[in-house]
Amino acid sequence: MDIDIGKLTDEAKKIVEERGGTDALKEDAEELKDIVEGEGSATDKAKAAVGAIKDPGASGESTTPAKGT
């Protein structure tokens, strides 16, 4: 099975652009980092991460779970 690297690269670029471009991708990464480093159980963090991924390039609203939830 041969992998067409050019096609794979084009598809990755298309997905990044659909999600708001590289700036939105960086914002998403920061938001996920904040979730992982924040308070809460692994389950709470997973739920927050799913919510963050559903909203690409979020405007900086914290989705970090509150302590004790």
Residue pairs with C-beta under 8 A, 6 or more apart in sequence:
16 22
16 25
19 25
19 28
19 56
19 57
20 56
20 57
21 57
23 57
24 56
24 57
25 57
27 57
27 58
27 60
28 52
28 53
28 56
28 57
28 58
31 52
31 58
31 60
31 63
32 49
32 52
32 53
34 62
34 64
35 45
35 48
35 49
35 52
35 63
35 64
35 65
36 45
36 49
38 45
38 64
38 65
39 64
39 65
39 66
39 67
40 48
40 64
40 65
40 66
40 67
40 69
41 65
44 65
44 69
45 65
47 65
48 63
48 64
48 65
49 63
51 63
52 58
52 63
